[in-house]
């Protein structure tokens, strides 16, 4: 039961997670979790700006608190910010009060960083049973998971080429890719991976969008 409903990105109790964009167009959403960090996020933002790519950042409240100016930069530069909890607990079998507290505390920090509306939530570890969907529904928020989570990004020796290749090989219309700007290691390799992804997917005809993409409204 736990694995049946809790882990798979496409399945949740009560609400349908956004694990893929509903489109047949060649668009891809790059999403970045656990940030902002002072190590990976600034060079990533520089890169995205250089290529004119907009991405979605699922930030942690405690990191927004630690690096408010970087969070502000994310919103100023036109990226979409989503809520990834305050300090990354497993929201499995937690009380409604605890879960709501994690979301509200982070929302208020994100708002201070300039975001108008925080509609999208990605739970830590994509653990979402069983109270979380009820709370998200009551707060009129959308649950976002992902289509593809490249395993090579978790290797101790982060290799940018390997991570990029995994994403490029698994690209298809509407894919939501999960990456992490909140990690502290290998900033150069991380940025190299994202650059390779952008160049290769553009050559394949893909455009980059955020998870609020609705076919017909953008591009
Ligand atoms: Zn996370």
Boltz pocket constraint, residues with backbone or C-beta under 6 A from the ligand:
constraints:
  - pocket:
      binder: B
      contacts: [[A, 33], [A, 34], [A, 84], [A, 88], [A, 123], [A, 124], [A, 125]]
      max_distance: 6.0
